[in-house]
Amino acid sequence: MAVQYGIKHRRTTPYNPKANGLTEKSNGILCKVLKKVTQSFVYDWDLKLPGVLFAFWTAQKTSIGCMPYYLCHGMEAVMPVELEVHTLQVQEEDRLETKESMPDRKVNLLRPHEEREKVLKQAVQLQGNRKKRYDRKLKKRLDLKAGDLALLFDSRKEHFPGKLNLNWKGPYKVIEVFDNGSVQFATMDGEELETRINKHSVKKYLM
């Protein structure tokens, strides 16, 4: 598409999907559900997407302690069955349409903001704890300097590794380590690779 419309694709950092982990995780969940609901006919996935999204938004998430729908819209979702059999929630929504319910409506408008702040603090703390655990595992792998030898992760084998195949290729020689987390490598014959590699796809080669 970029070539067809003359769009120049510029990457600010080396390709690293893990850096956008929250989005990639959500996309992965949606793709798994779409595969299940489109097994008989995969070409109508776009027609199934609204239902899949609604199911995702209205599922209780442990990390935030509530439904994403509530944080986004400031109200609990009305399920399709509630349109046929009016529940207390639907009756409450009807009551809030009257002028006498104005104070309650103001409270309902303020409550989501408080919940979002609470969830944000929880998410920051949770991500911080996960980062500490992850960094401890990567400490040795990321300790690179010019002249070191390293192995590069072969992403082609990530999903189809085979029983005896190795997921790493190399070794390669480190030419330069950049502040943005990328590394310039060269083959053992001295030929530099065309693109830089993200540090997270590298581990030190120990002889």
Secondary structure, DSSP 8 states (H G I E B T S, - for coil): -TTTTT-----SS---GGGGHHHHHHHHHHHHHHHHHTSS-GGGHHHHHHHHHHHHHTS-BTTTTB-HHHHHHSS----GGGGTS--HHHHHHHHTTSGGGHHHHHHHHHHHHHHHHHHHHHHHHHHHHHHHHHHHHHHHHH---TT-EEEEE-GGGSS---SS--SEEEEEEEEEE-TTSEEEEE-TTS-B-SS-EEGGGEEE---
